Amino acid sequence: MVIGTLKQAVSQSVQEMLEEVMGRRREPAEFRVEPPSLLEHGDYSTNAAMVLAKELRMPPMRLAERLAVKLRENGLAGGLIRQVEAVPPGFVNFRLDWKKWAEEEGQAPADPAQPEKIIVEHTSINPNKSAHIGHLRNAVIGDTLVRLLRRTGCIVEVHNYIDDLGNQLADTVVGLLHTGLRGEHARFGDFCWDAYAWVNREYAARPALEEERTKVLHALEEGQSALSWLGLLTAEKIVREQLQEMKRFGIGYDLLVWESSIVKRGFWKAAFGLLQQTEAFRKVKEGAQAGCWVLQPAGETQEEAEGDSADAGYQAAKVLVRSNGILTYTAKDIAYHLWKFGLLSEDFHYAAFDGEVSTTHGAGEQEGVFGRADRVINVIDYRQAYPQAVVKQSLEALGYPEQAGRLHHVSYGVVSLSPAAARELGVDTSDGRASYAMSGRQGVGIRAADLLQRMQGVIGQERGEREGLPAEEIAAAAIRYYLLRFHLATEVVFDLKQATELTGNTGVYVLYAYARAASLLAKAAEDSVDEGASARPGVFPEVPEPAEHALLRQLSLWEDTLRTAAAELAPHQICTYAYELGARFNTFYSALPIRSAGEEQRRFRLWLTRRFKMTMGEALEVLGLPAPERL
C-alpha cells in the first residue's frame, strides 16, 4: 500500500520535527497523502507541512523543506521514494522508484490479528412479489460489500431477512384470495405483483378487505391455520424466484432468516423480558397509543412522554408491540440483532434451502454455526434510518454499548424513474417532475428480470461478434456496474436509455479494457520471439513515457483504494478506480507500440499489460463482474 507506506514515513519524520521544536514526540494532526492532479507535480504529494504550520505558527515552506530533509535522512520510505522536493505554498512532492514498487507491491506480510466476523444483511425483499430495480440496487451494494470485506481478510456471513409476517405479504394473500385477475405471467411473483397492486387499489372501495388483512396478519403470526399455510407457501415460492433472480447477477447468501422463526423460537419473548428490566421500555397507559409497548427516546423522561405531548412524543417506529398484541417490524429486528451479536441463549434451527443456502426452519437441526458476530452491517435505504437508530438505542438501553457501536447502517438513496421511464410504464408525467417514485402498491416499477432481458437485447444488437462472453452475463455485469457507480447517498434516477449505454463510464467499458489486455497478451505469447516478456518487467525505463507513467501510478493506488473502500463501506470507489484504470490502459494501448516495440520496451510494456490485467481482474472480482478473455 503506497499511501500507507508514505504516510507512515511522513508521520515518523513529523514526529521527529515536533520533538525538535517542542521537546516531545507525539502523533501529528491528520494530514493527506494523495496523487497530485498533474503528473509533472510528482507521483504523490502531502500537505503535512501546511497542517503543521498552523499548529506551530511557522512558515509552511520552511517546514516543508525541513520535512523533505528528514525524509531523506530516514531513508526515503525504505527506498520507495526516488526524489522528494518541497514546493510552494508548502507541499512536499514525491517521485517513486517504480522498480522498487514493482518488486515489493503485494509482498507485505499478512495481518497476524484474528480476523473479525461480520454479518452483512442485504436484499431482504418482502416475499410478496417479484423484485424491482430498487431491490436490485440494495442487493448489488450488499454483495459488493461482502466481496470487498472478504478481499480485505474479514470473515463474512451473508443474511437475507425474509419478512413473512408483514403487511405486504398479508396484502398479497388477500389479493390472491379475492382478485379476478387473469392473463399470462412468466412467474408467480409477477402475478403477485399485479395482485398486490390490485388489492391496494381495492382497499379504498372495500373496507372489509382491510379487516381481512388484519385477520391474515394474526393468522401469519399464529402460524397454525390454513390461512397461515397459504401465506407460507406464497412466501416460499416467491423467495425461490427471488433467489434465482439474484443468482443471475452473481448474488448469493449464507442464511435466510425468516421473521416467523424469530417469533416461534422465542427470540422476542427473551428480548421482551430483557427490555422490561430497563427504564426505556414501558407500556403506554393513555392517549392514542394506549396499550402499546414503546421504547422511550434517549434523554426523554417518562413524565415528559406522558405530558401534554404524549401522543406526539412517539413516532411509529418506537412502538414495539401494538395495542392489539401484534409485534412491529422493529420489535423483531431488536430480537434478531441480539441474536446476531450472540447475546441471546436461544438459537435457530437450520435446514438446507434449494441446496445452496441455509435457512432458519422449525423442523431443522440446531447447529450453532451462524451468528455471534463481531460487527453487523445492514444495507437498507435511507428511509429506514430511524428504525435502525431504534435498534441501536435498544442495544444501548440493554447495556450493550460496544455492540451498538459496531452496528452499522449502510444507507443509500432510493431508485426512482426518469420521466421517460415513467411514461413508458404509463405514469402521468404532465406535472413535469424530474423523477417519479416507484410504488409496489400502484404497480409502478421496472422488474429486475425485465431489465435484464431488455439489456440483453441491447447487447445482442450492438455486438458484432457472437463469440466470447454470453450476452446475459454482459447484461448482468452492465446493470450491476450501473447501480454501483453512484455514491451511496445519491438517488438514482433510472433512465432506460442511460442504463443500457455501452460506452463511457459503464460496465461494458471496463470489461472491454480487460479483454483487450487479455487479447494482447495472448497474441504476444503466439509471437515467434517469446521472451517471457509479460512475466517480468526487465529494465525499467529511467523516464517512463507519460502513458506508462499514468498507468503505473493508477496501478499503485489499488491496494489503498481497496482498504479505503472497505473502511468507508463505499463500493462506488471501486467503480471509480476501475473506470480510471481502464481509461489509463486504453490510452497506453493507443499511444504506444507494444508488440512491435524494441526488445526492452516490449518486455516492459507487456509486463505492464499483465500487471494491469491482474489488477483489473481483482477489481472486477470485487465488483462481482466477470473477467472475460474475449468479449
C-alpha positions in Angstrom: 0.0 0.0 0.0 1.8 3.0 -1.3 -0.2 5.7 0.5 0.0 3.8 3.8 3.8 3.4 3.4 4.3 7.1 2.6 2.0 8.2 5.4 4.0 6.1 7.9 7.3 7.6 6.7 5.9 11.2 6.8 4.4 10.6 10.3 7.7 9.4 11.6 9.6 12.4 10.2 6.9 14.9 11.5 7.1 13.4 15.0 10.9 13.9 15.0 10.4 17.5 13.9 7.8 18.1 16.7 10.3 16.6 19.2 13.0 19.0 18.0 10.7 22.1 18.2 8.5 21.2 21.3 10.8 18.8 23.1 8.4 15.8 22.9 7.3 13.4 20.3 3.6 12.8 19.6 1.2 11.8 16.8 0.8 14.6 14.3 -2.6 16.1 13.3 -4.4 14.4 10.4 -2.7 15.1 7.0 -3.2 13.8 3.5 -1.0 11.8 1.1 -2.6 11.7 -2.4 -1.7 11.8 -6.1 -1.5 15.4 -7.4 -3.8 16.2 -10.3 -0.9 16.8 -12.7 1.8 14.1 -13.2 4.5 16.8 -13.6 4.0 17.6 -9.9 5.1 14.1 -8.9 3.5 10.8 -8.2 2.3 11.6 -4.7 2.1 14.7 -2.5 1.5 15.6 1.2 0.1 18.6 2.9 1.7 17.6 6.2 3.9 20.7 6.4 0.9 23.1 6.0 -1.1 21.2 8.7 1.9 21.5 11.0 2.4 25.2 10.1 -1.0 26.1 11.6 -0.1 24.4 14.9 3.5 25.7 15.2 2.8 29.1 13.6 5.8 28.8 11.3 6.1 29.3 7.5 4.8 26.3 5.7 7.6 26.3 3.1 10.3 26.3 5.8 8.6 23.3 7.4 8.2 21.6 4.0 11.9 21.9 3.3 12.7 20.6 6.7 10.3 17.6 6.2 12.0 16.8 2.9 15.4 16.7 4.6 14.0 14.5 7.4 12.6 12.1 4.8 16.0 11.8 3.2 17.7 11.2 6.5 15.2 8.5 7.3 15.8 6.5 4.1 13.1 7.8 1.8 10.4 5.3 3.0 12.7 2.3 2.6 13.8 3.4 -0.8 10.3 3.7 -2.3 10.8 7.4 -2.8 13.3 8.2 -5.6 13.0 12.0 -5.2 11.4 14.4 -2.7 11.0 18.1 -3.0 9.3 21.0 -1.2 7.2 23.3 -3.4 5.1 26.4 -2.7 3.0 27.0 -0.8 4.2 24.1 1.4 3.5 20.8 -0.3 6.1 18.0 -0.3 6.0 16.1 -3.6 7.4 12.5 -4.1 8.5 10.7 -7.2 8.6 6.9 -6.7 11.2 4.3 -7.6 8.8 2.3 -9.7 11.1 -0.7 -10.0 11.2 -0.8 -6.1 7.4 -0.6 -6.1 7.1 -3.4 -8.6 9.4 -5.7 -6.5 7.7 -5.1 -3.2 4.0 -4.5 -4.0 1.8 -7.4 -2.9 4.6 -8.8 -0.7 3.5 -7.2 2.6 3.2 -9.7 5.5 -0.3 -10.9 6.3 -2.0 -9.3 9.3 -1.5 -11.7 12.2 -4.5 -10.4 14.1 -7.6 -12.7 14.3 -10.0 -11.7 11.5 -13.3 -10.3 12.7 -16.5 -11.9 11.8 -19.0 -9.6 10.1 -22.7 -10.3 9.4 -23.9 -8.4 6.4 -27.6 -8.3 5.9 -28.8 -7.2 2.5 -31.6 -7.7 -0.1 -34.3 -8.5 2.5 -37.1 -8.1 -0.1 -40.7 -8.6 1.1 -41.7 -12.0 -0.1 -44.9 -10.8 -1.8 -43.9 -10.1 -5.4 -41.0 -10.0 -7.9 -38.0 -7.8 -7.3 -37.7 -4.5 -9.0 -34.6 -2.4 -9.7 -34.7 -0.6 -6.3 -34.4 -4.0 -4.6 -31.6 -4.9 -7.0 -29.6 -1.8 -6.0 -29.7 -3.0 -2.4 -28.6 -6.5 -3.3 -25.8 -5.3 -5.6 -24.5 -2.9 -2.9 -24.6 -5.6 -0.2 -23.0 -8.3 -2.4 -20.2 -6.0 -3.4 -19.5 -5.0 0.3 -19.3 -8.7 1.1 -16.8 -9.3 -1.7 -14.8 -6.2 -0.6 -14.7 -7.2 3.1 -13.7 -10.8 2.3 -11.0 -9.5 -0.1 -9.5 -7.5 2.9 -9.4 -10.5 5.2 -12.7 -10.5 7.1 -14.9 -13.5 7.8 -18.3 -12.5 6.3 -21.7 -14.2 6.9 -24.4 -13.1 4.5 -28.0 -12.9 5.6 -31.2 -12.3 3.7 -34.1 -11.4 6.1 -37.5 -12.7 5.0 -40.4 -10.7 6.4 -43.1 -13.4 6.2 -45.3 -11.8 8.9 -45.6 -8.3 7.5 -48.4 -6.2 5.9 -47.0 -6.6 2.4 -47.4 -10.4 2.4 -50.8 -10.1 4.1 -51.8 -7.8 1.3 -50.7 -10.2 -1.4 -52.6 -13.1 0.3 -55.8 -11.0 0.5 -55.3 -10.2 -3.2 -54.8 -13.8 -4.2 -58.0 -14.8 -2.3 -60.2 -12.1 -4.0 -58.7 -10.9 -7.3 -60.2 -11.9 -10.6 -57.0 -11.1 -12.4 -56.2 -13.2 -15.4 -53.5 -13.3 -18.1 -50.2 -14.8 -18.8 -47.4 -14.2 -16.3 -43.9 -15.6 -16.6 -43.6 -16.2 -12.9 -45.8 -16.5 -9.8 -44.1 -13.3 -8.4 -45.2 -11.4 -11.5 -48.8 -12.4 -10.9 -48.5 -11.4 -7.3 -47.1 -8.0 -8.4 -50.4 -7.4 -10.1 -52.5 -8.9 -7.3 -50.7 -6.7 -4.7 -51.3 -3.5 -6.7 -55.0 -4.6 -7.3 -55.8 -5.2 -3.6 -54.2 -1.8 -2.6 -56.5 -0.1 -5.1 -59.5 -2.0 -3.8 -59.0 -1.2 -0.1 -60.4 2.3 -0.5 -63.6 1.0 -2.1 -63.9 -2.2 0.0 -63.1 -1.6 3.7 -63.9 -5.2 4.5 -60.7 -6.2 2.7 -58.7 -4.2 5.2 -60.4 -6.1 8.0 -59.4 -9.3 6.3 -55.8 -8.1 6.1 -55.8 -7.8 10.0 -57.2 -11.4 10.1 -54.4 -12.6 7.8 -51.7 -10.9 9.9 -52.9 -12.6 13.0 -53.0 -15.9 11.2 -49.5 -15.5 9.9 -48.1 -14.8 13.4 -50.1 -17.6 15.0 -48.9 -20.0 12.2 -51.4 -22.8 12.7 -54.2 -22.3 10.2 -54.8 -22.9 6.6 -54.5 -19.2 6.0 -51.0 -19.2 7.6 -50.0 -22.1 5.3 -51.2 -20.1 2.3 -49.1 -17.2 3.4 -46.1 -19.5 3.9 -46.4 -21.3 0.6 -46.8 -17.9 -1.2 -43.7 -16.5 0.5 -41.6 -19.6 -0.1 -42.5 -19.7 -3.8 -41.6 -16.0 -4.3 -38.3 -16.3 -2.3 -37.2 -19.2 -4.5 -37.9 -17.0 -7.6 -36.1 -14.0 -6.0 -33.0 -16.1 -5.2 -32.9 -17.3 -8.8 -33.2 -13.7 -10.0 -30.3 -12.6 -7.7 -28.2 -15.6 -8.8 -28.3 -14.3 -12.4 -26.5 -11.2 -11.1 -23.9 -13.2 -9.2 -25.5 -12.6 -5.8 -25.7 -15.3 -3.1 -26.4 -15.8 0.6 -25.3 -17.9 3.5 -28.6 -17.8 5.6 -32.2 -16.9 5.0 -33.7 -15.6 8.3 -37.5 -15.9 8.4 -39.2 -13.4 10.6 -41.6 -16.1 11.8 -38.6 -18.1 13.1 -37.7 -15.2 15.4 -41.2 -15.4 17.0 -41.5 -19.2 17.1 -38.1 -19.7 18.6 -38.9 -17.3 21.4 -36.4 -14.6 20.5 -38.9 -11.8 21.0 -40.1 -13.3 24.3 -36.5 -13.3 25.5 -35.8 -9.8 24.3 -39.1 -8.6 25.8 -38.0 -9.9 29.2 -34.7 -8.1 28.9 -36.3 -4.8 27.8 -38.8 -4.9 30.7 -35.9 -4.6 33.0 -34.9 -1.2 31.5 -36.4 2.2 32.2 -36.6 2.9 28.4 -39.2 0.3 27.7 -42.8 0.7 29.0 -46.5 0.3 28.3 -48.4 3.4 27.4 -51.5 3.9 29.7 -53.5 6.5 27.8 -53.7 8.5 24.6 -53.7 7.4 21.0 -51.1 4.7 21.9 -52.7 3.3 25.0 -51.9 -0.3 25.4 -48.8 -0.1 23.2 -45.3 -1.1 24.4 -42.8 1.6 23.4 -39.1 2.3 23.5 -38.7 5.7 25.2 -36.3 8.0 23.3 -32.9 8.6 24.9 -33.0 11.7 27.1 -36.8 11.9 27.4 -38.3 11.2 30.8 -41.4 9.2 31.4 -43.1 12.4 32.8 -42.3 14.3 29.5 -43.6 11.4 27.5 -46.9 11.3 29.5 -47.4 15.1 29.4 -49.4 17.1 27.0 -47.4 15.9 24.1 -47.7 12.2 24.9 -49.3 11.4 21.6 -46.7 13.4 19.6 -43.8 12.1 21.7 -43.8 8.7 20.0 -43.1 8.1 16.3 -44.5 4.9 14.9 -41.0 3.2 14.7 -40.7 3.5 18.5 -43.8 1.3 19.1 -42.6 -2.3 19.5 -45.9 -4.0 20.4 -49.2 -2.6 19.2 -52.2 -2.4 21.5 -53.7 -5.4 19.6 -50.7 -7.5 20.5 -49.1 -7.6 17.0 -45.4 -7.0 17.0 -43.9 -4.3 14.9 -41.1 -5.0 12.5 -38.7 -3.1 14.8 -39.5 -5.3 17.8 -38.5 -8.4 15.9 -35.5 -6.6 14.5 -34.3 -5.9 18.0 -34.5 -9.6 18.9 -32.8 -10.5 15.7 -29.9 -8.2 16.4 -29.4 -9.5 20.0 -29.0 -12.9 18.3 -26.7 -11.6 15.7 -24.3 -10.5 18.4 -24.6 -13.7 20.3 -26.5 -12.0 23.2 -29.4 -14.5 23.4 -29.1 -18.0 24.7 -31.8 -19.1 22.2 -30.8 -20.2 18.7 -32.5 -21.0 15.4 -32.9 -24.5 13.9 -31.5 -24.7 10.4 -32.2 -26.6 7.2 -31.0 -26.5 3.6 -32.9 -24.3 1.1 -32.6 -25.3 -2.5 -29.3 -26.9 -1.6 -27.2 -23.8 -1.9 -28.2 -21.7 1.1 -29.2 -22.5 4.7 -32.5 -21.3 6.2 -34.0 -21.0 9.6 -36.5 -23.8 9.9 -38.7 -25.1 12.8 -38.0 -28.7 11.9 -34.3 -28.3 11.2 -31.3 -29.2 13.2 -29.7 -26.8 15.7 -26.1 -26.2 14.8 -24.5 -23.1 16.3 -22.5 -22.1 13.2 -24.3 -18.8 12.5 -24.4 -15.5 14.3 -22.1 -14.4 17.1 -20.7 -11.5 15.0 -18.1 -9.0 16.0 -19.7 -6.5 13.7 -23.0 -6.2 11.9 -23.7 -4.3 8.7 -27.3 -3.7 7.4 -27.8 -2.5 3.9 -31.1 -0.6 4.0 -32.2 2.6 2.2 -32.1 5.9 3.9 -35.8 5.9 4.8 -35.1 3.2 7.4 -32.6 5.3 9.3 -34.9 5.9 12.2 -35.8 2.2 12.8 -32.1 1.4 12.6 -31.4 4.0 15.2 -34.1 2.5 17.5 -32.3 -0.9 17.2 -29.1 0.7 18.2 -30.8 2.6 21.1 -32.2 -0.7 22.3 -28.8 -2.3 22.5 -27.5 0.7 24.5 -30.5 0.6 26.8 -29.9 -3.1 27.5 -26.3 -2.4 28.5 -24.5 -3.3 25.2 -22.9 -0.1 24.1 -20.0 -1.8 22.4 -22.3 -3.9 20.2 -24.3 -0.7 19.5 -21.1 0.9 18.3 -20.4 -2.0 16.0 -23.8 -1.9 14.3 -23.6 -0.1 11.0 -26.4 1.1 8.8 -25.2 1.4 5.2 -27.8 3.9 3.9 -28.3 4.5 0.2 -30.6 6.6 -2.0 -33.6 5.0 -3.5 -34.1 4.3 -7.2 -36.7 6.5 -8.9 -37.8 6.7 -12.5 -36.8 9.3 -15.1 -39.8 11.0 -16.8 -39.1 8.9 -19.9 -39.0 5.6 -18.0 -42.2 6.6 -16.1 -44.1 7.5 -19.3 -43.1 4.1 -20.7 -44.8 2.5 -17.7 -47.9 4.5 -18.2 -47.3 7.1 -15.4 -48.8 10.5 -15.9 -45.8 12.9 -16.1 -47.7 16.0 -17.0 -46.7 17.7 -13.8 -43.1 17.9 -15.1 -41.3 16.4 -12.1 -37.6 15.5 -12.5 -38.2 11.9 -11.2 -41.1 9.6 -10.2 -41.0 7.2 -7.3 -41.7 3.5 -7.9 -44.6 2.1 -6.0 -45.4 -1.5 -5.5 -48.9 -0.6 -4.2 -49.6 1.1 -7.5 -47.7 -1.5 -9.6 -45.3 1.2 -10.9 -41.7 0.0 -11.3 -39.3 -1.9 -13.5 -38.8 -5.5 -12.6 -35.2 -6.7 -12.3 -35.8 -9.7 -14.7 -37.4 -7.4 -17.3 -34.5 -5.0 -17.1 -32.0 -7.9 -17.6 -34.0 -9.1 -20.7 -34.1 -5.6 -22.1 -30.3 -5.1 -21.6 -29.6 -8.5 -23.1 -31.4 -7.4 -26.2 -29.4 -4.2 -26.5 -26.2 -6.2 -26.1 -27.3 -8.6 -28.8 -28.0 -5.8 -31.2 -24.8 -3.8 -30.6 -22.1 -6.6 -30.5 -20.9 -7.7 -33.9 -19.1 -10.8 -32.7 -21.1 -13.5 -31.1 -18.3 -15.5 -29.6 -17.0 -14.7 -26.1 -18.9 -13.9 -23.0 -22.7 -14.7 -23.3 -24.9 -11.7 -23.7 -26.8 -12.4 -20.5 -23.6 -12.2 -18.5 -22.5 -8.9 -20.1 -26.0 -7.5 -19.5 -26.0 -8.5 -15.8 -22.5 -7.0 -15.4 -23.6 -3.8 -17.1 -26.6 -3.5 -14.7 -24.5 -4.2 -11.6 -22.0 -1.6 -12.6 -24.7 1.0 -13.4 -26.3 0.5 -9.9 -22.9 0.6 -8.1 -21.1 3.5 -9.7 -23.2 6.2 -8.0 -22.3 7.5 -4.5 -24.4 5.6 -2.0 -26.2 8.8 -0.9 -27.3 9.6 -4.5 -30.9 9.0 -5.5 -30.6 7.0 -8.8 -32.9 8.5 -11.3 -33.2 5.4 -13.5 -33.4 6.0 -17.2 -33.6 3.0 -19.6 -31.6 4.7 -22.3 -28.8 5.7 -19.9 -28.8 2.3 -18.2 -28.4 0.5 -21.5 -25.5 2.6 -22.8 -22.4 0.6 -23.6 -19.8 3.4 -23.8 -18.4 5.9 -21.2 -18.3 5.0 -17.5 -20.0 1.7 -17.9 -19.5 -2.0 -17.0 -19.0 -2.8 -20.7 -16.2 -0.3 -20.9 -14.2 -1.9 -18.0 -14.9 -5.4 -19.3 -13.6 -4.4 -22.8 -10.4 -2.9 -21.3 -9.7 -6.2 -19.5 -10.5 -8.3 -22.7 -8.2 -6.0 -24.8 -5.3 -6.7 -22.4 -6.0 -10.5 -22.4 -6.1 -10.5 -26.2 -2.8 -8.6 -26.4 -1.1 -11.0 -24.0 -2.4 -14.0 -25.9 -1.1 -12.6 -29.2 2.3 -11.8 -27.6 2.5 -15.4 -26.5 2.0 -16.6 -30.0 4.8 -14.4 -31.4 7.8 -16.2 -32.8 10.1 -14.4 -30.4 8.8 -15.1 -26.9 11.0 -13.6 -24.3 8.6 -14.3 -21.4 8.1 -10.5 -21.5 4.9 -10.5 -19.6 6.3 -12.3 -16.6 9.0 -9.9 -15.5 9.5 -6.2 -16.3 13.1 -6.4 -17.3 14.7 -3.0 -17.4 12.5 -0.2 -16.1 12.8 3.0 -18.3 14.7 5.7 -16.5 11.9 8.2 -17.5 8.7 6.4 -18.4 6.6 7.6 -21.2 3.6 9.7 -19.9 1.1 7.0 -20.8 3.3 4.4 -19.0 3.7 6.7 -16.0 0.0 7.4 -15.7 -0.8 3.7 -15.8 1.9 2.9 -13.2 0.5 5.5 -10.8 -3.1 4.2 -11.2 -1.9 0.7 -10.6 -0.1 1.8 -7.4 -3.4 3.1 -6.0 -5.2 -0.2 -6.0 -4.4 -1.6 -2.5 -5.0 1.8 -0.9 -8.3 2.2 -2.8 -9.4 -1.3 -1.7 -8.6 -0.6 2.0 -10.3 2.8 2.0 -13.4 1.5 0.3 -13.7 -1.3 2.8 -13.1 1.0 5.8 -15.7 3.5 4.5 -18.1 0.9 3.2 -18.1 2.7 -0.1 -18.3 0.3 -3.1 -18.6 3.1 -5.6 -15.0 3.9 -5.0 -14.0 0.6 -6.7 -16.1 1.6 -9.8 -14.3 4.9 -10.0 -11.0 3.2 -9.7 -11.8 0.5 -12.3 -13.0 3.1 -14.8 -9.9 5.3 -14.4 -7.7 2.2 -14.6 -9.4 1.1 -17.8 -9.0 4.7 -19.2 -5.3 4.8 -18.4 -4.7 1.4 -20.0 -6.7 2.3 -23.2 -4.6 5.5 -23.5 -1.4 3.4 -23.0 -2.6 0.9 -25.6 -3.4 3.5 -28.2 -0.4 5.8 -27.7 2.5 3.3 -27.7 3.6 0.4 -29.7 3.8 -2.8 -27.6 4.3 -6.0 -29.5 6.3 -4.1 -32.2 8.4 -2.1 -29.8 12.1 -2.6 -29.2 13.2 -5.5 -27.1 13.5 -3.7 -23.7 10.4 -1.6 -24.3 8.4 -4.6 -25.5 9.3 -6.6 -22.4 8.4 -3.7 -20.0 5.2 -2.8 -21.8 4.0 -6.4 -21.8 4.8 -6.7 -18.1 2.8 -3.5 -17.6 -0.1 -5.0 -19.5 0.0 -8.2 -17.4 0.1 -6.1 -14.2 -3.0 -4.1 -15.5 -4.8 -7.4 -16.3 -4.1 -8.8 -12.8 -5.2 -5.6 -11.0 -8.3 -5.1 -13.2 -9.2 -8.7 -12.6 -9.1 -8.2 -8.9 -11.3 -5.1 -9.2 -13.8 -6.9 -11.4 -14.0 -9.7 -8.8 -14.8 -7.3 -6.0 -17.4 -5.6 -8.2 -19.0 -9.0 -9.0 -18.2 -8.7 -12.7 -16.7 -11.4 -14.9 -13.2 -11.2 -16.3 -13.6 -12.1 -19.9 -10.7 -13.3 -22.1 -12.9 -12.3 -25.0 -16.0 -10.0 -25.0 
